[in-house]
Amino acid sequence: MDIRKIDDTISVAPQITYEDVAEAARLGFRTLVANRPDKEEFGQPAMADIEAAALENGLTWIYMPVQSGNVTDEDVDRFGEMIRDSEKPVLAFCRSGTRCTVLWALNAARTTPAREVFSKARNAGYDISGLAPRMEQQSRNR
């Protein structure tokens, strides 16, 4: 499992497996968020199986699918509410972790300077520089 810490409240990961959930719980994560639609790609683990593992391991499970390459403002709003209301730390996953990072970054841009958002994403291994115009737009939603 390739966990990439963004900050103390959230980490992201590429697709996890049923077996990875116990490790996430052992590492101290309290909430598991799936940003990948079920059956997005042939052969990916079933979300129902990962949900079952989350519940078996005492994690809060949140299924919040977002279409790759089509993150809406409503998705960003929902993600921000989830971060605010969930028990932390949160582990969010999708196919590569990028979608989760984009959701986090667009929400964070509402309260955090862009350079700090870019730095945290870069430190986690994600180049989100292409989001600059959209982050500027989100910063006006403060």
TORMIGU-898891 format. One record per atom (N, C-alpha, C): chain; x, y, z; residue in one letter; atom name. Coordinates in nm, 4 decimals. Each point is the difference from the previous one (the first is absolute). Layout:
# TORMIGU-898891
  chaine        c1        c2        c3  residu  atome
       A         X         Y         Z       A     CA
...
This chain:
# TORMIGU-898891
  chaine        c1        c2        c3  residu  atome
       A    0.0853   -0.1170    0.0000       M      N
       A   -0.0853    0.1170    0.0000       M     CA
       A    0.0899    0.1234    0.0000       M      C
       A   -0.0309    0.0919   -0.0883       D      N
       A    0.0810    0.1202   -0.0212       D     CA
       A   -0.0729    0.1208    0.0602       D      C
       A    0.0149    0.0199    0.1311       I      N
       A   -0.0678    0.1102    0.0685       I     CA
       A    0.0858    0.1259   -0.0122       I      C
       A   -0.0660    0.1103   -0.0378       R      N
       A    0.0707    0.1272   -0.0162       R     CA
       A   -0.0663    0.1049    0.0892       R      C
       A    0.0713    0.0394    0.1018       K      N
       A   -0.0529    0.0958    0.0968       K     CA
       A   -0.0009    0.1407   -0.0581       K      C
       A   -0.1169    0.0635    0.0051       I      N
       A   -0.0115    0.1396   -0.0414       I     CA
       A    0.0194    0.0902    0.1215       I      C
       A   -0.0711   -0.0291    0.1058       D      N
       A    0.0176    0.0706    0.1271       D     CA
       A   -0.0494   -0.0911    0.1118       D      C
       A   -0.0104    0.0518    0.1212       D      N
       A   -0.0381   -0.0845    0.1131       D     CA
       A   -0.1446   -0.0474   -0.0051       D      C
       A   -0.0823    0.0615   -0.0843       T      N
       A   -0.1401   -0.0406   -0.0066       T     CA
       A   -0.0275   -0.0997   -0.1113       T      C
       A    0.0800    0.0029   -0.1066       I      N
       A   -0.0312   -0.0842   -0.1159       I     CA
       A    0.1244   -0.0523   -0.0700       I      C
       A   -0.0113   -0.1247   -0.0420       S      N
       A    0.0970   -0.0631   -0.0890       S     CA
       A   -0.0795   -0.0568   -0.1166       S      C
       A    0.0686   -0.0224   -0.1110       V      N
       A   -0.0659   -0.0569   -0.1174       V     CA
       A    0.0791   -0.1220   -0.0449       V      C
       A   -0.0663   -0.0820   -0.0818       A      N
       A    0.0658   -0.1210   -0.0496       A     CA
       A   -0.0607   -0.0403   -0.1331       A      C
       A    0.0801   -0.0680   -0.0813       P      N
       A   -0.0583   -0.0677   -0.1151       P     CA
       A   -0.0904   -0.1129    0.0498       P      C
       A   -0.0702   -0.0627   -0.0912       Q      N
       A   -0.0949   -0.1069    0.0332       Q     CA
       A    0.0548   -0.0920    0.1085       Q      C
       A   -0.0793   -0.0222    0.1026       I      N
       A    0.0388   -0.0930    0.1057       I     CA
       A   -0.0768   -0.1302   -0.0179       I      C
       A    0.0446   -0.1013    0.0713       T      N
       A   -0.0644   -0.1307   -0.0046       T     CA
       A   -0.0672   -0.0285    0.1338       T      C
       A   -0.0776   -0.1039    0.0010       Y      N
       A   -0.0643   -0.0468    0.1233       Y     CA
       A    0.1041   -0.0186    0.1105       Y      C
       A    0.1118   -0.0600   -0.0346       E      N
       A    0.1059   -0.0280    0.0975       E     CA
       A    0.0656    0.1278    0.0523       E      C
       A    0.0031    0.1055   -0.0807       D      N
       A    0.0630    0.1259    0.0417       D     CA
       A   -0.0770    0.0696    0.1118       D      C
       A   -0.1275   -0.0281    0.0123       V      N
       A   -0.0836    0.0724    0.0965       V     CA
       A    0.0463   -0.0258    0.1427       V      C
       A    0.0341   -0.1235    0.0332       A      N
       A    0.0481   -0.0305    0.1351       A     CA
       A    0.1287    0.0774    0.0298       A      C
       A    0.0864    0.0120   -0.0985       E      N
       A    0.1239    0.0757    0.0176       E     CA
       A   -0.0307    0.1480    0.0222       E      C
       A   -0.0958    0.0541   -0.0741       A      N
       A   -0.0389    0.1406    0.0191       A     CA
       A   -0.0503    0.0223    0.1427       A      C
       A   -0.0798   -0.0916    0.0496       A      N
       A   -0.0505    0.0113    0.1377       A     CA
       A    0.1157   -0.0092    0.0991       A      C
       A    0.0923   -0.0921   -0.0227       R      N
       A    0.1158   -0.0156    0.0883       R     CA
       A    0.0847    0.1271    0.0023       R      C
       A    0.0057    0.0702   -0.1124       L      N
       A    0.0776    0.1243   -0.0090       L     CA
       A   -0.0706    0.1184    0.0652       L      C
       A   -0.1232   -0.0210    0.0448       G      N
       A   -0.0692    0.1050    0.0739       G     CA
       A   -0.1045    0.0780   -0.0765       G      C
       A   -0.0248   -0.0352   -0.1245       F      N
       A   -0.1057    0.0701   -0.0737       F     CA
       A   -0.1345   -0.0321    0.0632       F      C
       A   -0.0883    0.0979    0.0008       R      N
       A   -0.1318   -0.0155    0.0619       R     CA
       A   -0.1124   -0.0007   -0.1026       R      C
       A    0.0229    0.0632   -0.1162       T      N
       A   -0.1015    0.0088   -0.1043       T     CA
       A    0.0630   -0.0401   -0.1325       T      C
       A   -0.0735   -0.0815   -0.0757       L      N
       A    0.0438   -0.0441   -0.1320       L     CA
       A   -0.0993    0.0516   -0.1030       L      C
       A    0.0518    0.0730   -0.0995       V      N
       A   -0.0851    0.0633   -0.1010       V     CA
       A    0.0359   -0.0534   -0.1380       V      C
       A   -0.1008   -0.0489   -0.0706       A      N
       A    0.0186   -0.0462   -0.1380       A     CA
       A   -0.0498    0.1075   -0.0949       A      C
       A    0.0906    0.0581   -0.0773       N      N
       A   -0.0374    0.0996   -0.1010       N     CA
       A   -0.0065   -0.0616   -0.1390       N      C
       A    0.0135   -0.1302   -0.0062       R      N
       A   -0.0024   -0.0697   -0.1285       R     CA
       A   -0.1337   -0.0712   -0.0174       R      C
       A   -0.0664    0.0222   -0.1134       P      N
       A   -0.1247   -0.0735   -0.0230       P     CA
       A    0.0249   -0.1508   -0.0066       P      C
       A   -0.0932   -0.0763    0.0556       D      N
       A    0.0063   -0.1452   -0.0092       D     CA
       A   -0.0047   -0.0388   -0.1474       D      C
       A    0.0784   -0.0993   -0.0372       K      N
       A    0.0039   -0.0529   -0.1370       K     CA
       A    0.0487    0.1029   -0.1027       K      C
       A    0.0797    0.0969    0.0448       E      N
       A    0.0565    0.0978   -0.0929       E     CA
       A    0.0932   -0.0679   -0.1004       E      C
       A    0.0663   -0.1035    0.0474       E      N
       A    0.0969   -0.0701   -0.0835       E     CA
       A   -0.0111   -0.1499    0.0273       E      C
       A    0.0079   -0.0791   -0.1036       F      N
       A   -0.0076   -0.1446    0.0152       F     CA
       A    0.1078   -0.0478    0.0970       F      C
       A   -0.0399   -0.0832    0.0944       G      N
       A    0.0951   -0.0614    0.0910       G     CA
       A    0.0256    0.0761    0.1292       G      C
       A   -0.0540    0.1197    0.0143       Q      N
       A    0.0238    0.0721    0.1249       Q     CA
       A   -0.0810   -0.0671    0.1115       Q      C
       A    0.0473    0.0085    0.1234       P      N
       A   -0.0738   -0.0610    0.1107       P     CA
       A   -0.1397    0.0602    0.0129       P      C
       A   -0.0951   -0.0829    0.0398       A      N
       A   -0.1368    0.0473    0.0197       A     CA
       A   -0.0061    0.0898    0.1237       A      C
       A   -0.0677    0.1119   -0.0135       M      N
       A   -0.0131    0.0925    0.1125       M     CA
       A   -0.0715   -0.0660    0.1180       M      C
       A   -0.0941   -0.0898   -0.0274       A      N
       A   -0.0696   -0.0697    0.1091       A     CA
       A    0.0979   -0.0813    0.0845       A      C
       A    0.1002   -0.0593   -0.0636       D      N
       A    0.1003   -0.0760    0.0741       D     CA
       A    0.0874    0.0916    0.0857       D      C
       A    0.0378    0.1132   -0.0566       I      N
       A    0.0831    0.0942    0.0761       I     CA
       A   -0.0812    0.0610    0.1134       I      C
       A   -0.1268    0.0293   -0.0261       E      N
       A   -0.0880    0.0501    0.1060       E     CA
       A   -0.0092   -0.1014    0.1135       E      C
       A   -0.0192   -0.1260   -0.0323       A      N
       A   -0.0088   -0.1041    0.1027       A     CA
       A    0.1280   -0.0048    0.0829       A      C
       A    0.1142    0.0093   -0.0665       A      N
       A    0.1277   -0.0009    0.0719       A     CA
       A    0.0133    0.1228    0.0895       A      C
       A   -0.0454    0.1148   -0.0490       A      N
       A    0.0062    0.1222    0.0815       A     CA
       A   -0.0814   -0.0179    0.1277       A      C
       A   -0.1207   -0.0478   -0.0149       L      N
       A   -0.0863   -0.0184    0.1166       L     CA
       A    0.0557   -0.1062    0.0942       L      C
       A    0.0562   -0.1077   -0.0536       E      N
       A    0.0622   -0.1047    0.0813       E     CA
       A    0.1172    0.0541    0.0814       E      C
       A    0.0653    0.1019   -0.0524       N      N
       A    0.1190    0.0556    0.0653       N     CA
       A   -0.0277    0.1295    0.0753       N      C
       A   -0.1273    0.0317    0.0210       G      N
       A   -0.0363    0.1150    0.0816       G     CA
       A    0.0165    0.1348   -0.0661       G      C
       A    0.0096    0.0016   -0.1329       L      N
       A    0.0133    0.1266   -0.0713       L     CA
       A   -0.1367    0.0495   -0.0450       L      C
       A   -0.0154    0.1302   -0.0028       T      N
       A   -0.1182    0.0587   -0.0615       T     CA
       A    0.0197   -0.0080   -0.1505       T      C
       A   -0.1017   -0.0450   -0.0710       W      N
       A    0.0062   -0.0161   -0.1454       W     CA
       A   -0.0829    0.1080   -0.0661       W      C
       A    0.0590    0.0690   -0.0972       I      N
       A   -0.0717    0.1003   -0.0786       I     CA
       A    0.0233   -0.0288   -0.1472       I      C
       A   -0.1087   -0.0237   -0.0706       Y      N
       A    0.0070   -0.0233   -0.1440       Y     CA
       A   -0.0438    0.1285   -0.0690       Y      C
       A    0.0965    0.0678   -0.0625       M      N
       A   -0.0221    0.1293   -0.0627       M     CA
       A    0.0606   -0.0027   -0.1401       M      C
       A   -0.0618   -0.0764   -0.0919       P      N
       A    0.0597   -0.0147   -0.1326       P     CA
       A   -0.0014    0.1299   -0.0795       P      C
       A    0.1104    0.0232   -0.0698       V      N
       A    0.0162    0.1183   -0.0843       V     CA
       A    0.0561   -0.0471   -0.1327       V      C
       A   -0.0587    0.0475   -0.1080       Q      N
       A    0.0450   -0.0386   -0.1331       Q     CA
       A    0.1378    0.0587   -0.0276       Q      C
       A    0.0911   -0.0824   -0.0441       S      N
       A    0.1352    0.0443   -0.0311       S     CA
       A   -0.0030    0.1099   -0.1055       S      C
       A    0.0746    0.1077    0.0239       G      N
       A    0.0080    0.1096   -0.0951       G     CA
       A   -0.1213    0.0908   -0.0016       G      C
       A   -0.0936   -0.0217    0.0922       N      N
       A   -0.1221    0.0808    0.0020       N     CA
       A   -0.0399    0.0333    0.1440       N      C
       A    0.0912    0.0628    0.0726       V      N
       A   -0.0271    0.0396    0.1380       V     CA
       A   -0.0832    0.1275   -0.0027       V      C
       A   -0.1205   -0.0088    0.0534       T      N
       A   -0.0907    0.1149    0.0012       T     CA
       A    0.0147    0.0786    0.1300       T      C
       A   -0.0522    0.1221    0.0015       D      N
       A   -0.0003    0.0784    0.1236       D     CA
       A   -0.0816   -0.0707    0.1079       D      C
       A   -0.1047   -0.0712   -0.0403       E      N
       A   -0.0800   -0.0748    0.0964       E     CA
       A    0.0826   -0.1123    0.0629       E      C
       A    0.0856   -0.0649   -0.0800       D      N
       A    0.0896   -0.1027    0.0534       D     CA
       A    0.0949    0.0608    0.1031       D      C
       A    0.0529    0.1176   -0.0328       V      N
       A    0.0926    0.0695    0.0911       V     CA
       A   -0.0721    0.0366    0.1299       V      C
       A   -0.1237    0.0488   -0.0115       D      N
       A   -0.0788    0.0332    0.1196       D     CA
       A   -0.0188   -0.1228    0.0880       D      C
       A   -0.0400   -0.1120   -0.0617       R      N
       A   -0.0235   -0.1232    0.0760       R     CA
       A    0.1285   -0.0495    0.0651       R      C
       A    0.1108    0.0096   -0.0729       F      N
       A    0.1278   -0.0445    0.0547       F     CA
       A    0.0393    0.0868    0.1196       F      C
       A   -0.0184    0.1305   -0.0132       G      N
       A    0.0312    0.0909    0.1106       G     CA
       A   -0.0834   -0.0287    0.1230       G      C
       A   -0.1281   -0.0259   -0.0196       E      N
       A   -0.0875   -0.0357    0.1131       E     CA
       A    0.0459   -0.1299    0.0646       E      C
       A    0.0389   -0.0963   -0.0825       M      N
       A    0.0478   -0.1272    0.0525       M     CA
       A    0.1250    0.0201    0.0845       M      C
       A    0.0948    0.0784   -0.0503       I      N
       A    0.1227    0.0254    0.0761       I     CA
       A   -0.0331    0.0676    0.1330       I      C
       A   -0.0876    0.0979   -0.0050       R      N
       A   -0.0372    0.0731    0.1213       R     CA
       A   -0.0669   -0.0918    0.1028       R      C
       A   -0.0884   -0.0880   -0.0458       D      N
       A   -0.0845   -0.0774    0.0905       D     CA
       A    0.0531   -0.1379    0.0364       D      C
       A    0.0973   -0.0515   -0.0705       S      N
       A    0.0472   -0.1364    0.0221       S     CA
       A    0.1001   -0.0084    0.1132       S      C
       A    0.0035   -0.1181    0.0593       E      N
       A    0.1026   -0.0279    0.0997       E     CA
       A    0.1331   -0.0141   -0.0738       E      C
       A    0.1021    0.0623    0.0533       K      N
       A    0.1289    0.0046   -0.0679       K     CA
       A    0.1024   -0.0859    0.0721       K      C
       A    0.1019   -0.0419   -0.0724       P      N
       A    0.0312    0.0344   -0.1379       P     CA
       A   -0.0826   -0.0796   -0.1010       P      C
       A   -0.0120    0.0603   -0.1193       V      N
       A   -0.0762   -0.0557   -0.1109       V     CA
       A    0.0976   -0.0570   -0.1025       V      C
       A   -0.0354   -0.1167   -0.0553       L      N
       A    0.0714   -0.0541   -0.1147       L     CA
       A   -0.0992   -0.0051   -0.1151       L      C
       A    0.0278    0.0765   -0.1056       A      N
       A   -0.0854    0.0021   -0.1193       A     CA
       A    0.0744   -0.0689   -0.1135       A      C
       A   -0.0735   -0.0777   -0.0797       F      N
       A    0.0654   -0.0679   -0.1111       F     CA
       A   -0.0836    0.0091   -0.1267       F      C
       A    0.0702   -0.0144   -0.1115       C      N
       A   -0.0609   -0.0074   -0.1328       C     CA
       A    0.0939   -0.0859   -0.0847       C      C
       A   -0.0030    0.0143   -0.1310       R      N
       A    0.0868   -0.0845   -0.0827       R     CA
       A    0.1482    0.0280    0.0265       R      C
       A    0.0376    0.1287    0.0020       S      N
       A    0.1417    0.0349    0.0176       S     CA
       A    0.0263    0.0904    0.1201       S      C
       A   -0.1051    0.0503    0.0621       G      N
       A    0.0141    0.0969    0.1081       G     CA
       A   -0.0136    0.1437   -0.0476       G      C
       A    0.0082    0.0204   -0.1308       T      N
       A   -0.0066    0.1357   -0.0545       T     CA
       A   -0.1366    0.0634    0.0216       T      C
       A   -0.1055   -0.0728   -0.0267       R      N
       A   -0.1367    0.0531    0.0155       R     CA
       A   -0.0231    0.0467    0.1437       R      C
       A    0.0448   -0.0790    0.0958       C      N
       A   -0.0140    0.0370    0.1415       C     CA
       A    0.0791    0.1271    0.0294       C      C
       A    0.1202    0.0086   -0.0560       T      N
       A    0.0843    0.1174    0.0205       T     CA
       A   -0.0636    0.1236   -0.0613       T      C
       A   -0.0588   -0.0143   -0.1176       V      N
       A   -0.0678    0.1125   -0.0649       V     CA
       A   -0.1174    0.0467    0.0861       V      C
       A   -0.0796   -0.0930    0.0490       L      N
       A   -0.1124    0.0367    0.0877       L     CA
       A    0.0496    0.0746    0.1230       L      C
       A    0.1040   -0.0534    0.0629       W      N
       A    0.0557    0.0654    0.1183       W     CA
       A    0.0519    0.1399   -0.0352       W      C
       A    0.0773    0.0109   -0.1090       A      N
       A    0.0627    0.1268   -0.0365       A     CA
       A   -0.1034    0.1076   -0.0308       A      C
       A   -0.1026   -0.0350   -0.0760       L      N
       A   -0.1013    0.1003   -0.0341       L     CA
       A   -0.0759    0.0456    0.1243       L      C
       A   -0.0242   -0.0900    0.0917       N      N
       A   -0.0638    0.0398    0.1256       N     CA
       A    0.0955    0.0830    0.0860       N      C
       A    0.1242   -0.0446    0.0105       A      N
       A    0.0987    0.0714    0.0817       A     CA
       A    0.0254    0.1403   -0.0526       A      C
       A   -0.0096    0.0194   -0.1317       A      N
       A    0.0247    0.1314   -0.0609       A     CA
       A   -0.0969    0.1054    0.0516       A      C
       A   -0.1082   -0.0430    0.0578       R      N
       A   -0.0985    0.0939    0.0543       R     CA
       A    0.0474    0.0669    0.1285       R      C
       A    0.0968   -0.0630    0.0684       T      N
       A    0.0445    0.0532    0.1295       T     CA
       A    0.1515    0.0084    0.0149       T      C
       A    0.0726   -0.0548   -0.0948       T      N
       A    0.1449   -0.0128    0.0125       T     CA
       A    0.0680    0.0621   -0.1216       T      C
       A    0.1108    0.0729    0.0191       P      N
       A    0.0708    0.0571   -0.1149       P     CA
       A    0.0390   -0.1074   -0.1007       P      C
       A   -0.0107    0.0326   -0.1274       A      N
       A    0.0266   -0.0954   -0.1079       A     CA
       A    0.1387   -0.0607    0.0101       A      C
       A    0.1009    0.0793    0.0343       R      N
       A    0.1368   -0.0531    0.0059       R     CA
       A    0.0107   -0.1125    0.1033       R      C
       A   -0.0747    0.0126    0.1092       E      N
       A    0.0010   -0.1045    0.1025       E     CA
       A   -0.0723   -0.1262   -0.0497       E      C
       A   -0.1092    0.0180   -0.0698       V      N
       A   -0.0739   -0.1133   -0.0562       V     CA
       A    0.0877   -0.0728   -0.1019       V      C
       A    0.0633    0.0751   -0.0911       F      N
       A    0.0883   -0.0600   -0.0996       F     CA
       A    0.1141   -0.0761    0.0668       F      C
       A    0.0568    0.0588    0.1047       S      N
       A    0.1126   -0.0625    0.0692       S     CA
       A   -0.0411   -0.1322    0.0655       S      C
       A   -0.1123   -0.0004    0.0671       K      N
       A   -0.0457   -0.1240    0.0646       K     CA
       A   -0.0273   -0.1087   -0.1025       K      C
       A   -0.0631    0.0361   -0.1100       A      N
       A   -0.0277   -0.0982   -0.1051       A     CA
       A    0.1311   -0.0511   -0.0606       A      C
       A    0.0926    0.0897   -0.0272       R      N
       A    0.1293   -0.0385   -0.0573       R     CA
       A    0.0760   -0.0926    0.0948       R      C
       A   -0.0029    0.0311    0.1307       N      N
       A    0.0675   -0.0849    0.0982       N     CA
       A   -0.0614   -0.1397    0.0063       N      C
       A   -0.1275   -0.0112   -0.0369       A      N
       A   -0.0669   -0.1304   -0.0045       A     CA
       A    0.0199   -0.0691   -0.1348       A      C
       A    0.0668    0.0674   -0.0936       G      N
       A    0.0303   -0.0608   -0.1292       G     CA
       A   -0.0968    0.0340   -0.1118       G      C
       A   -0.0778    0.1070    0.0180       Y      N
       A   -0.0992    0.0379   -0.1013       Y     CA
       A    0.0267    0.1416   -0.0505       Y      C
       A    0.0098    0.0133   -0.1319       D      N
       A    0.0157    0.1306   -0.0627       D     CA
       A   -0.1390    0.0493   -0.0388       D      C
       A   -0.0486    0.0992    0.0722       I      N
       A   -0.1332    0.0545   -0.0277       I     CA
       A    0.0089    0.1411   -0.0562       I      C
       A    0.1139    0.0349   -0.0571       S      N
       A    0.0197    0.1364   -0.0502       S     CA
       A   -0.1050    0.0382   -0.1039       S      C
       A   -0.0520   -0.0965   -0.0727       G      N
       A   -0.1036    0.0283   -0.0988       G     CA
       A   -0.1306    0.0468    0.0610       G      C
       A   -0.0140   -0.0135    0.1315       L      N
       A   -0.1219    0.0440    0.0692       L     CA
       A    0.0026    0.1474    0.0395       L      C
       A    0.1096    0.0689   -0.0274       A      N
       A    0.0143    0.1382    0.0471       A     CA
       A   -0.1206    0.0884   -0.0307       A      C
       A   -0.0508    0.0027   -0.1226       P      N
       A   -0.1165    0.0867   -0.0258       P     CA
       A   -0.1236   -0.0405    0.0807       P      C
       A   -0.0214   -0.1275    0.0116       R      N
       A   -0.1176   -0.0449    0.0751       R     CA
       A    0.0186    0.0248    0.1498       R      C
       A    0.1209   -0.0130    0.0492       M      N
       A    0.0257    0.0301    0.1410       M     CA
       A   -0.0228    0.1487    0.0269       M      C
       A    0.0396    0.0849   -0.0942       E      N
       A   -0.0249    0.1442    0.0144       E     CA
       A   -0.1501    0.0260    0.0099       E      C
       A   -0.0769   -0.0677   -0.0846       Q      N
       A   -0.1454    0.0145    0.0049       Q     CA
       A   -0.0539   -0.0483    0.1354       Q      C
       A    0.0513   -0.1115    0.0490       Q      N
       A   -0.0456   -0.0525    0.1292       Q     CA
       A    0.0372    0.0932    0.1152       Q      C
       A    0.1134    0.0681   -0.0117       S      N
       A    0.0426    0.0911    0.1074       S     CA
       A   -0.0989    0.1156    0.0172       S      C
       A   -0.0742    0.0302   -0.1032       R      N
       A   -0.1018    0.1051    0.0117       R     CA
       A   -0.1262   -0.0501    0.0704       R      C
       A   -0.0072   -0.1305    0.0283       N      N
       A   -0.1142   -0.0590    0.0705       N     CA
       A    0.0226   -0.0065    0.1502       N      C
       A    0.0921    0.0790    0.0506       R      N
       A    0.0328   -0.0018    0.1437       R     CA
       A   -0.1146    0.0480    0.0837       R      C
